[in-house]
Amino acid sequence: LVFGGGSHGMMGAAADGAIEEKGYVLGVIPKFFLEAGSEISCDNCTEYIYTDTMRERKRELEENSNAFIVTPGGIGTLAEFVSAVEEYRASGGNKRIILFNYDGYYDGFIKWMKDNIETR
């Protein structure tokens, strides 16, 4: 599992499950999250990559992943999703991107994307 290194939400639960099953878990965390004394970082990852910026974090996530599953999250999750889609389109699409629309979380966003595509 390659993920943003958080301990909360769906990705935190996924990391906990992978760790519990002795899976490899790579957390990619901006240093400023740690410097701010944030409680959001996962404690038991197999390996960590610490970045200086969010842009570097997205690049590391993209380079170290074979596919992307986007779970419900905030603006950072949305930014990472859009970045992955942009990279997918630019590179000819060699990695799968799955938008996990749990309980209709992304319904509004999906409608916006469809509306955007249809108006072009």
CYANA upper distance limits for C-alpha pairs under 8 A (distance plus 0.5 A):
  1 LEU  CA     15 ALA  CA      7.56
  1 LEU  CA     18 ALA  CA      7.71
  1 LEU  CA     23 GLY  CA      8.07
  1 LEU  CA     24 TYR  CA      6.67
  1 LEU  CA     25 VAL  CA      5.21
  1 LEU  CA     26 LEU  CA      6.63
  2 VAL  CA     25 VAL  CA      6.47
  2 VAL  CA     26 LEU  CA      5.24
  2 VAL  CA     27 GLY  CA      6.67
  2 VAL  CA     28 VAL  CA      8.02
  2 VAL  CA     61 LEU  CA      7.27
  2 VAL  CA     64 ASN  CA      7.43
  2 VAL  CA     65 SER  CA      6.77
  3 PHE  CA     11 MET  CA      7.79
  3 PHE  CA     25 VAL  CA      8.29
  3 PHE  CA     26 LEU  CA      6.88
  3 PHE  CA     27 GLY  CA      5.84
  3 PHE  CA     28 VAL  CA      6.69
  3 PHE  CA     61 LEU  CA      7.31
  4 GLY  CA     27 GLY  CA      5.99
  4 GLY  CA     28 VAL  CA      5.32
  4 GLY  CA     29 ILE  CA      6.40
  4 GLY  CA     57 ARG  CA      8.30
  4 GLY  CA     61 LEU  CA      7.99
  5 GLY  CA     12 GLY  CA      8.17
  5 GLY  CA     26 LEU  CA      7.93
  5 GLY  CA     27 GLY  CA      4.45
  5 GLY  CA     28 VAL  CA      5.79
  5 GLY  CA     29 ILE  CA      6.03
  5 GLY  CA     40 ILE  CA      8.27
  5 GLY  CA     41 SER  CA      5.93
  5 GLY  CA     42 CYS  CA      5.96
  5 GLY  CA     45 CYS  CA      8.40
  5 GLY  CA     48 TYR  CA      8.39
  6 GLY  CA     11 MET  CA      7.47
  6 GLY  CA     12 GLY  CA      6.07
  6 GLY  CA     27 GLY  CA      8.16
  6 GLY  CA     29 ILE  CA      8.48
  6 GLY  CA     40 ILE  CA      5.45
  6 GLY  CA     41 SER  CA      4.97
  6 GLY  CA     42 CYS  CA      5.65
  7 SER  CA     11 MET  CA      7.85
  7 SER  CA     12 GLY  CA      4.65
  7 SER  CA     13 ALA  CA      7.85
  7 SER  CA     15 ALA  CA      8.30
  7 SER  CA     39 GLU  CA      8.29
  7 SER  CA     40 ILE  CA      5.68
  7 SER  CA     41 SER  CA      5.79
  7 SER  CA     42 CYS  CA      4.91
  7 SER  CA     43 ASP  CA      8.13
  8 HIS  CA     12 GLY  CA      5.12
  8 HIS  CA     13 ALA  CA      7.50
  8 HIS  CA     40 ILE  CA      6.93
  9 GLY  CA     13 ALA  CA      6.86
  9 GLY  CA     73 GLY  CA      8.33
 10 MET  CA     14 ALA  CA      6.62
 10 MET  CA     71 THR  CA      7.29
 10 MET  CA     72 PRO  CA      7.91
 11 MET  CA     15 ALA  CA      6.57
 11 MET  CA     71 THR  CA      7.85
 12 GLY  CA     16 ASP  CA      6.66
 12 GLY  CA     42 CYS  CA      7.56
 13 ALA  CA     17 GLY  CA      6.66
 14 ALA  CA     18 ALA  CA      6.67
 15 ALA  CA     19 ILE  CA      6.54
 15 ALA  CA     25 VAL  CA      7.18
 15 ALA  CA     42 CYS  CA      8.43
 15 ALA  CA     45 CYS  CA      8.24
 16 ASP  CA     20 GLU  CA      6.51
 17 GLY  CA     21 GLU  CA      6.77
 18 ALA  CA     22 LYS  CA      6.80
 18 ALA  CA     23 GLY  CA      5.38
 18 ALA  CA     24 TYR  CA      7.61
 18 ALA  CA     25 VAL  CA      7.41
 19 ILE  CA     23 GLY  CA      5.86
 19 ILE  CA     24 TYR  CA      7.56
 19 ILE  CA     25 VAL  CA      7.29
 19 ILE  CA     44 ASN  CA      7.70
 19 ILE  CA     45 CYS  CA      7.66
 19 ILE  CA     46 THR  CA      8.48
 24 TYR  CA     45 CYS  CA      8.17
 24 TYR  CA     46 THR  CA      6.29
 25 VAL  CA     45 CYS  CA      5.65
 25 VAL  CA     46 THR  CA      5.61
 25 VAL  CA     47 GLU  CA      7.04
 26 LEU  CA     45 CYS  CA      6.46
 26 LEU  CA     46 THR  CA      6.56
 26 LEU  CA     47 GLU  CA      5.45
 26 LEU  CA     48 TYR  CA      6.05
 26 LEU  CA     49 ILE  CA      7.94
 27 GLY  CA     42 CYS  CA      7.95
 27 GLY  CA     45 CYS  CA      6.67
 27 GLY  CA     47 GLU  CA      6.95
 27 GLY  CA     48 TYR  CA      5.28
 27 GLY  CA     49 ILE  CA      6.83
 28 VAL  CA     48 TYR  CA      6.30
 28 VAL  CA     49 ILE  CA      5.28
 28 VAL  CA     50 TYR  CA      6.50
 28 VAL  CA     51 THR  CA      7.83
 28 VAL  CA     57 ARG  CA      6.73
 28 VAL  CA     60 GLU  CA      7.64
 28 VAL  CA     61 LEU  CA      7.36
 29 ILE  CA     33 PHE  CA      7.59
 29 ILE  CA     41 SER  CA      7.99
 29 ILE  CA     48 TYR  CA      7.76
 29 ILE  CA     49 ILE  CA      6.77
 29 ILE  CA     50 TYR  CA      5.50
 29 ILE  CA     51 THR  CA      6.65
 29 ILE  CA     57 ARG  CA      7.25
 30 PRO  CA     34 LEU  CA      7.88
 30 PRO  CA     50 TYR  CA      5.95
 30 PRO  CA     51 THR  CA      5.03
 30 PRO  CA     52 ASP  CA      6.12
 30 PRO  CA     53 THR  CA      6.47
 30 PRO  CA     54 MET  CA      6.92
 30 PRO  CA     57 ARG  CA      6.99
 31 LYS  CA     35 GLU  CA      6.71
 31 LYS  CA     50 TYR  CA      6.17
 31 LYS  CA     51 THR  CA      6.23
 31 LYS  CA     52 ASP  CA      6.24
 31 LYS  CA     53 THR  CA      8.33
 32 PHE  CA     36 ALA  CA      6.45
 32 PHE  CA     52 ASP  CA      7.74
 33 PHE  CA     37 GLY  CA      7.39
 33 PHE  CA     38 SER  CA      6.19
 33 PHE  CA     40 ILE  CA      8.29
 33 PHE  CA     41 SER  CA      8.33
 34 LEU  CA     38 SER  CA      6.20
 34 LEU  CA     41 SER  CA      7.99
 49 ILE  CA     60 GLU  CA      8.48
 50 TYR  CA     57 ARG  CA      8.41
 51 THR  CA     56 GLU  CA      6.40
 51 THR  CA     57 ARG  CA      6.28
 52 ASP  CA     56 GLU  CA      7.28
 52 ASP  CA     57 ARG  CA      8.39
 53 THR  CA     57 ARG  CA      6.87
 54 MET  CA     58 LYS  CA      6.74
 55 ARG  CA     59 ARG  CA      6.82
 56 GLU  CA     60 GLU  CA      6.67
 57 ARG  CA     61 LEU  CA      6.65
 58 LYS  CA     62 GLU  CA      6.61
 58 LYS  CA     80 GLU  CA      6.75
 58 LYS  CA     83 SER  CA      8.05
 59 ARG  CA     63 GLU  CA      6.54
 60 GLU  CA     64 ASN  CA      6.44
 61 LEU  CA     65 SER  CA      6.55
 62 GLU  CA     84 ALA  CA      7.42
 66 ASN  CA     95 LYS  CA      6.42
 66 ASN  CA     96 ARG  CA      8.03
 67 ALA  CA     95 LYS  CA      5.58
 67 ALA  CA     96 ARG  CA      5.25
 67 ALA  CA     97 ILE  CA      6.44
 68 PHE  CA     84 ALA  CA      8.30
 68 PHE  CA     95 LYS  CA      8.00
 68 PHE  CA     96 ARG  CA      6.65
 68 PHE  CA     97 ILE  CA      5.15
 68 PHE  CA     98 ILE  CA      6.49
 69 ILE  CA     97 ILE  CA      6.51
 69 ILE  CA     98 ILE  CA      5.17
 69 ILE  CA     99 LEU  CA      6.48
 69 ILE  CA    100 PHE  CA      7.10
 70 VAL  CA     77 THR  CA      7.73
 70 VAL  CA     81 PHE  CA      7.13
 70 VAL  CA     97 ILE  CA      8.07
 70 VAL  CA     98 ILE  CA      6.55
 70 VAL  CA     99 LEU  CA      5.34
 70 VAL  CA    100 PHE  CA      6.18
 71 THR  CA     77 THR  CA      8.39
 71 THR  CA     99 LEU  CA      7.14
 71 THR  CA    100 PHE  CA      5.65
 71 THR  CA    101 ASN  CA      7.61
 71 THR  CA    102 TYR  CA      7.94
 72 PRO  CA     77 THR  CA      8.20
 72 PRO  CA    100 PHE  CA      7.66
 72 PRO  CA    101 ASN  CA      7.59
 72 PRO  CA    102 TYR  CA      7.43
 72 PRO  CA    105 TYR  CA      6.86
 72 PRO  CA    106 TYR  CA      7.89
 73 GLY  CA     77 THR  CA      5.91
 73 GLY  CA     78 LEU  CA      7.81
 74 GLY  CA     78 LEU  CA      6.94
 75 ILE  CA     79 ALA  CA      6.60
 76 GLY  CA     80 GLU  CA      6.68
 77 THR  CA     81 PHE  CA      6.66
 78 LEU  CA     82 VAL  CA      6.70
 79 ALA  CA     83 SER  CA      6.59
 80 GLU  CA     84 ALA  CA      6.62
 81 PHE  CA     85 VAL  CA      6.74
 82 VAL  CA     86 GLU  CA      6.58
 83 SER  CA     87 GLU  CA      6.65
 84 ALA  CA     88 TYR  CA      6.48
 84 ALA  CA     97 ILE  CA      8.06
 85 VAL  CA     89 ARG  CA      6.69
 85 VAL  CA     97 ILE  CA      7.93
 86 GLU  CA     90 ALA  CA      6.71
 87 GLU  CA     91 SER  CA      6.44
 87 GLU  CA     93 GLY  CA      8.41
 88 TYR  CA     92 GLY  CA      6.57
 88 TYR  CA     93 GLY  CA      4.94
 88 TYR  CA     94 ASN  CA      7.26
 88 TYR  CA     95 LYS  CA      7.24
 89 ARG  CA     93 GLY  CA      6.26
101 ASN  CA    105 TYR  CA      5.98
101 ASN  CA    106 TYR  CA      5.77
101 ASN  CA    107 ASP  CA      7.71
102 TYR  CA    106 TYR  CA      8.12
106 TYR  CA    110 ILE  CA      6.51
107 ASP  CA    111 LYS  CA      6.68
108 GLY  CA    112 TRP  CA      6.68
109 PHE  CA    113 MET  CA      6.70
110 ILE  CA    114 LYS  CA      6.67
111 LYS  CA    115 ASP  CA      6.53
112 TRP  CA    116 ASN  CA      6.53
113 MET  CA    117 ILE  CA      6.69
114 LYS  CA    118 GLU  CA      6.59
115 ASP  CA    119 THR  CA      6.76
116 ASN  CA    120 ARG  CA      7.29
